[in-house]
């Protein structure tokens, strides 16, 4: 165990103390795995500053079916900022959620009516179910909420255009938006036309 790991809870606690004392932060919110770190902060505030009124609030962690944390670095972190993760990659992450997780994520991460979610769940069990229809709905709802209609439109167009056999046309803005996220290569102009003349 490294020194950083050993002192992590104390560092987190002191961080809360500093924010409480200097920035007026009275509540620290985190996942349930942060409970010890948050209460370390409330204790430091109470003991060092002799102050009351520091609170902690935790939420259950969002876990995948296999028990691993949702959206953590092992699969690539899910960022809300488009400067950290494009709307296309964000959409694709939710579009790729396994069937085992999709209904639970629809219930937790969207504002869809439970009746609609239950209908999607029933449809998934029917023989005529269009594969990934529930994932598409999840991706649309979460992308719309985080990136707005424009971000959702950009992501949907890009996803459709990159589907094999698609005839979807993309504008330059959408192409630039997904360029870093899609495997590609650059060729000199002369090579492109030389190979097409053969």
mmCIF file of the C-alpha atoms, coordinates in Angstrom:
data_MODEL
# 
_entry.id   MODEL 
# 
loop_
_atom_site.group_PDB 
_atom_site.id 
_atom_site.type_symbol 
_atom_site.label_atom_id 
_atom_site.label_alt_id 
_atom_site.label_comp_id 
_atom_site.label_asym_id 
_atom_site.label_entity_id 
_atom_site.label_seq_id 
_atom_site.pdbx_PDB_ins_code 
_atom_site.Cartn_x 
_atom_site.Cartn_y 
_atom_site.Cartn_z 
_atom_site.occupancy 
_atom_site.B_iso_or_equiv 
_atom_site.pdbx_formal_charge 
_atom_site.auth_seq_id 
_atom_site.auth_comp_id 
_atom_site.auth_asym_id 
_atom_site.auth_atom_id 
_atom_site.pdbx_PDB_model_num 
ATOM 1   C CA . UNK A 1 1   ? 0.000   0.000   0.000   1.00 0.00 ? 1   UNK A CA 1 
ATOM 2   C CA . UNK A 1 2   ? 1.384   3.386   -0.977  1.00 0.00 ? 2   UNK A CA 1 
ATOM 3   C CA . UNK A 1 3   ? 1.469   6.434   1.288   1.00 0.00 ? 3   UNK A CA 1 
ATOM 4   C CA . UNK A 1 4   ? -1.164  8.090   -0.923  1.00 0.00 ? 4   UNK A CA 1 
ATOM 5   C CA . UNK A 1 5   ? -3.529  5.140   -0.548  1.00 0.00 ? 5   UNK A CA 1 
ATOM 6   C CA . UNK A 1 6   ? -2.879  4.997   3.192   1.00 0.00 ? 6   UNK A CA 1 
ATOM 7   C CA . UNK A 1 7   ? -3.657  8.688   3.711   1.00 0.00 ? 7   UNK A CA 1 
ATOM 8   C CA . UNK A 1 8   ? -6.392  9.042   1.084   1.00 0.00 ? 8   UNK A CA 1 
ATOM 9   C CA . UNK A 1 9   ? -9.243  9.273   3.596   1.00 0.00 ? 9   UNK A CA 1 
ATOM 10  C CA . UNK A 1 10  ? -7.403  11.919  5.604   1.00 0.00 ? 10  UNK A CA 1 
ATOM 11  C CA . UNK A 1 11  ? -6.665  13.935  2.451   1.00 0.00 ? 11  UNK A CA 1 
ATOM 12  C CA . UNK A 1 12  ? -10.308 13.724  1.361   1.00 0.00 ? 12  UNK A CA 1 
ATOM 13  C CA . UNK A 1 13  ? -11.434 14.731  4.846   1.00 0.00 ? 13  UNK A CA 1 
ATOM 14  C CA . UNK A 1 14  ? -9.074  17.711  4.909   1.00 0.00 ? 14  UNK A CA 1 
ATOM 15  C CA . UNK A 1 15  ? -10.338 18.732  1.473   1.00 0.00 ? 15  UNK A CA 1 
ATOM 16  C CA . UNK A 1 16  ? -13.885 18.939  2.883   1.00 0.00 ? 16  UNK A CA 1 
ATOM 17  C CA . UNK A 1 17  ? -12.596 20.907  5.895   1.00 0.00 ? 17  UNK A CA 1 
ATOM 18  C CA . UNK A 1 18  ? -10.860 23.391  3.578   1.00 0.00 ? 18  UNK A CA 1 
ATOM 19  C CA . UNK A 1 19  ? -13.947 23.812  1.378   1.00 0.00 ? 19  UNK A CA 1 
ATOM 20  C CA . UNK A 1 20  ? -16.169 24.228  4.448   1.00 0.00 ? 20  UNK A CA 1 
ATOM 21  C CA . UNK A 1 21  ? -13.890 26.831  6.042   1.00 0.00 ? 21  UNK A CA 1 
ATOM 22  C CA . UNK A 1 22  ? -12.829 28.781  2.938   1.00 0.00 ? 22  UNK A CA 1 
ATOM 23  C CA . UNK A 1 23  ? -15.572 28.310  0.355   1.00 0.00 ? 23  UNK A CA 1 
ATOM 24  C CA . UNK A 1 24  ? -18.726 27.842  2.437   1.00 0.00 ? 24  UNK A CA 1 
ATOM 25  C CA . UNK A 1 25  ? -19.334 24.269  1.269   1.00 0.00 ? 25  UNK A CA 1 
ATOM 26  C CA . UNK A 1 26  ? -21.597 22.574  3.805   1.00 0.00 ? 26  UNK A CA 1 
ATOM 27  C CA . UNK A 1 27  ? -22.572 19.387  1.967   1.00 0.00 ? 27  UNK A CA 1 
ATOM 28  C CA . UNK A 1 28  ? -20.362 16.860  0.247   1.00 0.00 ? 28  UNK A CA 1 
ATOM 29  C CA . UNK A 1 29  ? -22.093 14.429  -2.107  1.00 0.00 ? 29  UNK A CA 1 
ATOM 30  C CA . UNK A 1 30  ? -20.673 11.185  -3.451  1.00 0.00 ? 30  UNK A CA 1 
ATOM 31  C CA . UNK A 1 31  ? -21.178 7.534   -4.214  1.00 0.00 ? 31  UNK A CA 1 
ATOM 32  C CA . UNK A 1 32  ? -21.739 5.145   -1.335  1.00 0.00 ? 32  UNK A CA 1 
ATOM 33  C CA . UNK A 1 33  ? -18.099 4.060   -1.617  1.00 0.00 ? 33  UNK A CA 1 
ATOM 34  C CA . UNK A 1 34  ? -17.141 7.591   -0.468  1.00 0.00 ? 34  UNK A CA 1 
ATOM 35  C CA . UNK A 1 35  ? -19.021 7.436   2.848   1.00 0.00 ? 35  UNK A CA 1 
ATOM 36  C CA . UNK A 1 36  ? -15.869 7.010   4.962   1.00 0.00 ? 36  UNK A CA 1 
ATOM 37  C CA . UNK A 1 37  ? -14.101 9.871   3.186   1.00 0.00 ? 37  UNK A CA 1 
ATOM 38  C CA . UNK A 1 38  ? -17.063 12.198  3.651   1.00 0.00 ? 38  UNK A CA 1 
ATOM 39  C CA . UNK A 1 39  ? -17.545 11.361  7.331   1.00 0.00 ? 39  UNK A CA 1 
ATOM 40  C CA . UNK A 1 40  ? -13.803 11.857  7.873   1.00 0.00 ? 40  UNK A CA 1 
ATOM 41  C CA . UNK A 1 41  ? -14.381 15.409  6.642   1.00 0.00 ? 41  UNK A CA 1 
ATOM 42  C CA . UNK A 1 42  ? -17.376 16.032  8.896   1.00 0.00 ? 42  UNK A CA 1 
ATOM 43  C CA . UNK A 1 43  ? -15.364 14.753  11.883  1.00 0.00 ? 43  UNK A CA 1 
ATOM 44  C CA . UNK A 1 44  ? -12.370 16.975  11.071  1.00 0.00 ? 44  UNK A CA 1 
ATOM 45  C CA . UNK A 1 45  ? -14.666 19.989  10.766  1.00 0.00 ? 45  UNK A CA 1 
ATOM 46  C CA . UNK A 1 46  ? -16.287 19.193  14.098  1.00 0.00 ? 46  UNK A CA 1 
ATOM 47  C CA . UNK A 1 47  ? -12.989 18.557  15.913  1.00 0.00 ? 47  UNK A CA 1 
ATOM 48  C CA . UNK A 1 48  ? -10.643 21.115  14.356  1.00 0.00 ? 48  UNK A CA 1 
ATOM 49  C CA . UNK A 1 49  ? -13.017 24.001  13.646  1.00 0.00 ? 49  UNK A CA 1 
ATOM 50  C CA . UNK A 1 50  ? -15.398 23.220  16.504  1.00 0.00 ? 50  UNK A CA 1 
ATOM 51  C CA . UNK A 1 51  ? -18.173 23.739  13.953  1.00 0.00 ? 51  UNK A CA 1 
ATOM 52  C CA . UNK A 1 52  ? -21.459 22.017  13.278  1.00 0.00 ? 52  UNK A CA 1 
ATOM 53  C CA . UNK A 1 53  ? -23.410 21.980  10.034  1.00 0.00 ? 53  UNK A CA 1 
ATOM 54  C CA . UNK A 1 54  ? -21.222 19.887  7.740   1.00 0.00 ? 54  UNK A CA 1 
ATOM 55  C CA . UNK A 1 55  ? -23.213 17.141  6.069   1.00 0.00 ? 55  UNK A CA 1 
ATOM 56  C CA . UNK A 1 56  ? -22.579 14.195  3.800   1.00 0.00 ? 56  UNK A CA 1 
ATOM 57  C CA . UNK A 1 57  ? -24.938 12.661  1.294   1.00 0.00 ? 57  UNK A CA 1 
ATOM 58  C CA . UNK A 1 58  ? -24.246 9.443   -0.583  1.00 0.00 ? 58  UNK A CA 1 
ATOM 59  C CA . UNK A 1 59  ? -26.047 7.576   -3.321  1.00 0.00 ? 59  UNK A CA 1 
ATOM 60  C CA . UNK A 1 60  ? -25.878 3.894   -4.202  1.00 0.00 ? 60  UNK A CA 1 
ATOM 61  C CA . UNK A 1 61  ? -23.272 3.242   -6.864  1.00 0.00 ? 61  UNK A CA 1 
ATOM 62  C CA . UNK A 1 62  ? -24.479 2.570   -10.369 1.00 0.00 ? 62  UNK A CA 1 
ATOM 63  C CA . UNK A 1 63  ? -23.133 -0.901  -11.077 1.00 0.00 ? 63  UNK A CA 1 
ATOM 64  C CA . UNK A 1 64  ? -23.224 -3.060  -14.149 1.00 0.00 ? 64  UNK A CA 1 
ATOM 65  C CA . UNK A 1 65  ? -24.698 -6.547  -13.922 1.00 0.00 ? 65  UNK A CA 1 
ATOM 66  C CA . UNK A 1 66  ? -21.219 -8.003  -13.290 1.00 0.00 ? 66  UNK A CA 1 
ATOM 67  C CA . UNK A 1 67  ? -20.775 -5.768  -10.216 1.00 0.00 ? 67  UNK A CA 1 
ATOM 68  C CA . UNK A 1 68  ? -18.221 -3.378  -11.735 1.00 0.00 ? 68  UNK A CA 1 
ATOM 69  C CA . UNK A 1 69  ? -18.715 0.378   -11.530 1.00 0.00 ? 69  UNK A CA 1 
ATOM 70  C CA . UNK A 1 70  ? -20.591 1.940   -14.399 1.00 0.00 ? 70  UNK A CA 1 
ATOM 71  C CA . UNK A 1 71  ? -18.614 4.296   -16.628 1.00 0.00 ? 71  UNK A CA 1 
ATOM 72  C CA . UNK A 1 72  ? -15.266 3.928   -14.861 1.00 0.00 ? 72  UNK A CA 1 
ATOM 73  C CA . UNK A 1 73  ? -11.900 3.938   -16.588 1.00 0.00 ? 73  UNK A CA 1 
ATOM 74  C CA . UNK A 1 74  ? -11.725 0.188   -17.212 1.00 0.00 ? 74  UNK A CA 1 
ATOM 75  C CA . UNK A 1 75  ? -14.148 0.703   -20.130 1.00 0.00 ? 75  UNK A CA 1 
ATOM 76  C CA . UNK A 1 76  ? -13.398 4.367   -20.628 1.00 0.00 ? 76  UNK A CA 1 
ATOM 77  C CA . UNK A 1 77  ? -14.868 7.040   -18.412 1.00 0.00 ? 77  UNK A CA 1 
ATOM 78  C CA . UNK A 1 78  ? -18.182 8.591   -19.380 1.00 0.00 ? 78  UNK A CA 1 
ATOM 79  C CA . UNK A 1 79  ? -17.792 12.357  -19.403 1.00 0.00 ? 79  UNK A CA 1 
ATOM 80  C CA . UNK A 1 80  ? -20.702 14.783  -19.559 1.00 0.00 ? 80  UNK A CA 1 
ATOM 81  C CA . UNK A 1 81  ? -18.652 17.516  -21.224 1.00 0.00 ? 81  UNK A CA 1 
ATOM 82  C CA . UNK A 1 82  ? -18.490 17.289  -25.040 1.00 0.00 ? 82  UNK A CA 1 
ATOM 83  C CA . UNK A 1 83  ? -14.892 18.528  -24.835 1.00 0.00 ? 83  UNK A CA 1 
ATOM 84  C CA . UNK A 1 84  ? -14.002 15.328  -22.940 1.00 0.00 ? 84  UNK A CA 1 
ATOM 85  C CA . UNK A 1 85  ? -16.270 12.895  -24.819 1.00 0.00 ? 85  UNK A CA 1 
ATOM 86  C CA . UNK A 1 86  ? -18.067 13.701  -28.062 1.00 0.00 ? 86  UNK A CA 1 
ATOM 87  C CA . UNK A 1 87  ? -21.857 13.368  -28.239 1.00 0.00 ? 87  UNK A CA 1 
ATOM 88  C CA . UNK A 1 88  ? -21.276 10.552  -30.755 1.00 0.00 ? 88  UNK A CA 1 
ATOM 89  C CA . UNK A 1 89  ? -19.072 8.518   -28.367 1.00 0.00 ? 89  UNK A CA 1 
ATOM 90  C CA . UNK A 1 90  ? -21.459 9.294   -25.492 1.00 0.00 ? 90  UNK A CA 1 
ATOM 91  C CA . UNK A 1 91  ? -24.408 8.038   -27.554 1.00 0.00 ? 91  UNK A CA 1 
ATOM 92  C CA . UNK A 1 92  ? -22.462 4.962   -28.691 1.00 0.00 ? 92  UNK A CA 1 
ATOM 93  C CA . UNK A 1 93  ? -21.596 4.050   -25.089 1.00 0.00 ? 93  UNK A CA 1 
ATOM 94  C CA . UNK A 1 94  ? -25.266 3.866   -24.136 1.00 0.00 ? 94  UNK A CA 1 
ATOM 95  C CA . UNK A 1 95  ? -26.209 2.234   -27.433 1.00 0.00 ? 95  UNK A CA 1 
ATOM 96  C CA . UNK A 1 96  ? -23.745 -0.566  -26.563 1.00 0.00 ? 96  UNK A CA 1 
ATOM 97  C CA . UNK A 1 97  ? -25.148 -1.321  -23.089 1.00 0.00 ? 97  UNK A CA 1 
ATOM 98  C CA . UNK A 1 98  ? -25.815 -5.082  -22.756 1.00 0.00 ? 98  UNK A CA 1 
ATOM 99  C CA . UNK A 1 99  ? -29.403 -6.339  -22.737 1.00 0.00 ? 99  UNK A CA 1 
ATOM 100 C CA . UNK A 1 100 ? -28.913 -7.419  -19.111 1.00 0.00 ? 100 UNK A CA 1 
ATOM 101 C CA . UNK A 1 101 ? -28.424 -3.772  -18.015 1.00 0.00 ? 101 UNK A CA 1 
ATOM 102 C CA . UNK A 1 102 ? -30.498 -1.699  -20.424 1.00 0.00 ? 102 UNK A CA 1 
ATOM 103 C CA . UNK A 1 103 ? -33.892 -1.816  -18.663 1.00 0.00 ? 103 UNK A CA 1 
ATOM 104 C CA . UNK A 1 104 ? -32.368 -0.997  -15.266 1.00 0.00 ? 104 UNK A CA 1 
ATOM 105 C CA . UNK A 1 105 ? -30.474 1.945   -16.803 1.00 0.00 ? 105 UNK A CA 1 
ATOM 106 C CA . UNK A 1 106 ? -33.660 3.164   -18.514 1.00 0.00 ? 106 UNK A CA 1 
ATOM 107 C CA . UNK A 1 107 ? -35.311 3.212   -15.078 1.00 0.00 ? 107 UNK A CA 1 
ATOM 108 C CA . UNK A 1 108 ? -32.425 4.977   -13.351 1.00 0.00 ? 108 UNK A CA 1 
ATOM 109 C CA . UNK A 1 109 ? -31.046 7.359   -15.988 1.00 0.00 ? 109 UNK A CA 1 
ATOM 110 C CA . UNK A 1 110 ? -34.110 8.548   -17.914 1.00 0.00 ? 110 UNK A CA 1 
ATOM 111 C CA . UNK A 1 111 ? -37.358 10.343  -17.245 1.00 0.00 ? 111 UNK A CA 1 
ATOM 112 C CA . UNK A 1 112 ? -39.381 7.900   -19.331 1.00 0.00 ? 112 UNK A CA 1 
ATOM 113 C CA . UNK A 1 113 ? -42.714 6.798   -17.940 1.00 0.00 ? 113 UNK A CA 1 
ATOM 114 C CA . UNK A 1 114 ? -42.430 3.408   -16.216 1.00 0.00 ? 114 UNK A CA 1 
ATOM 115 C CA . UNK A 1 115 ? -45.232 2.104   -18.411 1.00 0.00 ? 115 UNK A CA 1 
ATOM 116 C CA . UNK A 1 116 ? -43.133 2.795   -21.526 1.00 0.00 ? 116 UNK A CA 1 
ATOM 117 C CA . UNK A 1 117 ? -40.071 1.152   -19.973 1.00 0.00 ? 117 UNK A CA 1 
ATOM 118 C CA . UNK A 1 118 ? -42.110 -1.912  -19.009 1.00 0.00 ? 118 UNK A CA 1 
ATOM 119 C CA . UNK A 1 119 ? -43.416 -2.132  -22.598 1.00 0.00 ? 119 UNK A CA 1 
ATOM 120 C CA . UNK A 1 120 ? -39.834 -2.030  -23.908 1.00 0.00 ? 120 UNK A CA 1 
ATOM 121 C CA . UNK A 1 121 ? -38.878 -4.764  -21.452 1.00 0.00 ? 121 UNK A CA 1 
ATOM 122 C CA . UNK A 1 122 ? -41.771 -6.961  -22.632 1.00 0.00 ? 122 UNK A CA 1 
ATOM 123 C CA . UNK A 1 123 ? -40.920 -6.273  -26.285 1.00 0.00 ? 123 UNK A CA 1 
ATOM 124 C CA . UNK A 1 124 ? -37.342 -7.471  -25.699 1.00 0.00 ? 124 UNK A CA 1 
ATOM 125 C CA . UNK A 1 125 ? -38.721 -10.939 -24.919 1.00 0.00 ? 125 UNK A CA 1 
ATOM 126 C CA . UNK A 1 126 ? -40.800 -11.164 -28.114 1.00 0.00 ? 126 UNK A CA 1 
ATOM 127 C CA . UNK A 1 127 ? -39.472 -13.001 -31.182 1.00 0.00 ? 127 UNK A CA 1 
ATOM 128 C CA . UNK A 1 128 ? -40.063 -9.972  -33.463 1.00 0.00 ? 128 UNK A CA 1 
ATOM 129 C CA . UNK A 1 129 ? -38.029 -7.584  -31.291 1.00 0.00 ? 129 UNK A CA 1 
ATOM 130 C CA . UNK A 1 130 ? -35.735 -5.302  -33.292 1.00 0.00 ? 130 UNK A CA 1 
ATOM 131 C CA . UNK A 1 131 ? -32.276 -5.778  -31.771 1.00 0.00 ? 131 UNK A CA 1 
ATOM 132 C CA . UNK A 1 132 ? -31.003 -2.808  -29.749 1.00 0.00 ? 132 UNK A CA 1 
ATOM 133 C CA . UNK A 1 133 ? -34.341 -0.941  -29.783 1.00 0.00 ? 133 UNK A CA 1 
ATOM 134 C CA . UNK A 1 134 ? -34.152 -0.520  -25.994 1.00 0.00 ? 134 UNK A CA 1 
ATOM 135 C CA . UNK A 1 135 ? -30.495 0.547   -26.233 1.00 0.00 ? 135 UNK A CA 1 
ATOM 136 C CA . UNK A 1 136 ? -31.394 3.076   -28.931 1.00 0.00 ? 136 UNK A CA 1 
ATOM 137 C CA . UNK A 1 137 ? -34.085 4.541   -26.658 1.00 0.00 ? 137 UNK A CA 1 
ATOM 138 C CA . UNK A 1 138 ? -31.633 4.691   -23.725 1.00 0.00 ? 138 UNK A CA 1 
ATOM 139 C CA . UNK A 1 139 ? -28.954 6.355   -25.872 1.00 0.00 ? 139 UNK A CA 1 
ATOM 140 C CA . UNK A 1 140 ? -31.448 8.882   -27.265 1.00 0.00 ? 140 UNK A CA 1 
ATOM 141 C CA . UNK A 1 141 ? -32.903 9.835   -23.895 1.00 0.00 ? 141 UNK A CA 1 
ATOM 142 C CA . UNK A 1 142 ? -29.584 10.204  -22.072 1.00 0.00 ? 142 UNK A CA 1 
ATOM 143 C CA . UNK A 1 143 ? -27.844 11.979  -24.983 1.00 0.00 ? 143 UNK A CA 1 
ATOM 144 C CA . UNK A 1 144 ? -30.786 14.401  -25.325 1.00 0.00 ? 144 UNK A CA 1 
ATOM 145 C CA . UNK A 1 145 ? -30.692 15.162  -21.600 1.00 0.00 ? 145 UNK A CA 1 
ATOM 146 C CA . UNK A 1 146 ? -26.913 15.720  -21.502 1.00 0.00 ? 146 UNK A CA 1 
ATOM 147 C CA . UNK A 1 147 ? -26.182 17.196  -24.960 1.00 0.00 ? 147 UNK A CA 1 
ATOM 148 C CA . UNK A 1 148 ? -29.558 18.597  -26.046 1.00 0.00 ? 148 UNK A CA 1 
ATOM 149 C CA . UNK A 1 149 ? -31.362 18.053  -29.343 1.00 0.00 ? 149 UNK A CA 1 
ATOM 150 C CA . UNK A 1 150 ? -28.365 19.239  -31.394 1.00 0.00 ? 150 UNK A CA 1 
ATOM 151 C CA . UNK A 1 151 ? -25.985 16.789  -29.740 1.00 0.00 ? 151 UNK A CA 1 
ATOM 152 C CA . UNK A 1 152 ? -28.469 13.952  -30.104 1.00 0.00 ? 152 UNK A CA 1 
ATOM 153 C CA . UNK A 1 153 ? -29.029 14.804  -33.769 1.00 0.00 ? 153 UNK A CA 1 
ATOM 154 C CA . UNK A 1 154 ? -25.280 14.865  -34.451 1.00 0.00 ? 154 UNK A CA 1 
ATOM 155 C CA . UNK A 1 155 ? -24.768 11.529  -32.673 1.00 0.00 ? 155 UNK A CA 1 
ATOM 156 C CA . UNK A 1 156 ? -27.756 9.842   -34.353 1.00 0.00 ? 156 UNK A CA 1 
ATOM 157 C CA . UNK A 1 157 ? -26.675 10.971  -37.827 1.00 0.00 ? 157 UNK A CA 1 
ATOM 158 C CA . UNK A 1 158 ? -23.118 9.791   -37.249 1.00 0.00 ? 158 UNK A CA 1 
ATOM 159 C CA . UNK A 1 159 ? -24.247 6.411   -35.904 1.00 0.00 ? 159 UNK A CA 1 
ATOM 160 C CA . UNK A 1 160 ? -26.562 5.895   -38.880 1.00 0.00 ? 160 UNK A CA 1 
ATOM 161 C CA . UNK A 1 161 ? -23.924 6.983   -41.400 1.00 0.00 ? 161 UNK A CA 1 
ATOM 162 C CA . UNK A 1 162 ? -21.309 4.613   -39.975 1.00 0.00 ? 162 UNK A CA 1 
ATOM 163 C CA . UNK A 1 163 ? -23.635 1.615   -40.198 1.00 0.00 ? 163 UNK A CA 1 
ATOM 164 C CA . UNK A 1 164 ? -22.455 -0.737  -42.971 1.00 0.00 ? 164 UNK A CA 1 
ATOM 165 C CA . UNK A 1 165 ? -24.413 -0.173  -46.174 1.00 0.00 ? 165 UNK A CA 1 
ATOM 166 C CA . UNK A 1 166 ? -25.822 3.159   -45.038 1.00 0.00 ? 166 UNK A CA 1 
ATOM 167 C CA . UNK A 1 167 ? -26.413 5.883   -47.604 1.00 0.00 ? 167 UNK A CA 1 
ATOM 168 C CA . UNK A 1 168 ? -26.703 8.656   -45.020 1.00 0.00 ? 168 UNK A CA 1 
ATOM 169 C CA . UNK A 1 169 ? -24.879 11.845  -45.964 1.00 0.00 ? 169 UNK A CA 1 
ATOM 170 C CA . UNK A 1 170 ? -23.057 13.865  -43.340 1.00 0.00 ? 170 UNK A CA 1 
ATOM 171 C CA . UNK A 1 171 ? -22.305 17.579  -43.342 1.00 0.00 ? 171 UNK A CA 1 
ATOM 172 C CA . UNK A 1 172 ? -18.783 18.804  -42.604 1.00 0.00 ? 172 UNK A CA 1 
ATOM 173 C CA . UNK A 1 173 ? -19.671 19.752  -39.013 1.00 0.00 ? 173 UNK A CA 1 
ATOM 174 C CA . UNK A 1 174 ? -20.782 16.212  -38.171 1.00 0.00 ? 174 UNK A CA 1 
ATOM 175 C CA . UNK A 1 175 ? -17.745 14.700  -39.906 1.00 0.00 ? 175 UNK A CA 1 
ATOM 176 C CA . UNK A 1 176 ? -15.410 16.965  -37.919 1.00 0.00 ? 176 UNK A CA 1 
ATOM 177 C CA . UNK A 1 177 ? -17.294 16.096  -34.735 1.00 0.00 ? 177 UNK A CA 1 
ATOM 178 C CA . UNK A 1 178 ? -16.716 12.353  -35.111 1.00 0.00 ? 178 UNK A CA 1 
ATOM 179 C CA . UNK A 1 179 ? -13.334 12.413  -36.885 1.00 0.00 ? 179 UNK A CA 1 
ATOM 180 C CA . UNK A 1 180 ? -11.342 11.734  -33.706 1.00 0.00 ? 180 UNK A CA 1 
ATOM 181 C CA . UNK A 1 181 ? -13.682 8.936   -32.618 1.00 0.00 ? 181 UNK A CA 1 
ATOM 182 C CA . UNK A 1 182 ? -13.765 6.872   -35.811 1.00 0.00 ? 182 UNK A CA 1 
ATOM 183 C CA . UNK A 1 183 ? -10.853 4.851   -37.183 1.00 0.00 ? 183 UNK A CA 1 
ATOM 184 C CA . UNK A 1 184 ? -9.483  6.653   -40.223 1.00 0.00 ? 184 UNK A CA 1 
ATOM 185 C CA . UNK A 1 185 ? -6.382  7.344   -42.305 1.00 0.00 ? 185 UNK A CA 1 
ATOM 186 C CA . UNK A 1 186 ? -5.185  10.221  -44.454 1.00 0.00 ? 186 UNK A CA 1 
ATOM 187 C CA . UNK A 1 187 ? -4.107  9.882   -48.063 1.00 0.00 ? 187 UNK A CA 1 
ATOM 188 C CA . UNK A 1 188 ? -2.660  12.458  -50.419 1.00 0.00 ? 188 UNK A CA 1 
ATOM 189 C CA . UNK A 1 189 ? -5.158  13.705  -52.991 1.00 0.00 ? 189 UNK A CA 1 
ATOM 190 C CA . UNK A 1 190 ? -3.136  12.156  -55.826 1.00 0.00 ? 190 UNK A CA 1 
ATOM 191 C CA . UNK A 1 191 ? -3.304  8.662   -54.268 1.00 0.00 ? 191 UNK A CA 1 
ATOM 192 C CA . UNK A 1 192 ? -7.057  8.793   -53.936 1.00 0.00 ? 192 UNK A CA 1 
ATOM 193 C CA . UNK A 1 193 ? -7.595  9.576   -57.593 1.00 0.00 ? 193 UNK A CA 1 
ATOM 194 C CA . UNK A 1 194 ? -4.813  7.252   -58.808 1.00 0.00 ? 194 UNK A CA 1 
ATOM 195 C CA . UNK A 1 195 ? -6.444  4.294   -57.028 1.00 0.00 ? 195 UNK A CA 1 
ATOM 196 C CA . UNK A 1 196 ? -9.950  5.197   -58.254 1.00 0.00 ? 196 UNK A CA 1 
ATOM 197 C CA . UNK A 1 197 ? -8.761  5.295   -61.908 1.00 0.00 ? 197 UNK A CA 1 
ATOM 198 C CA . UNK A 1 198 ? -7.567  1.676   -61.794 1.00 0.00 ? 198 UNK A CA 1 
# 
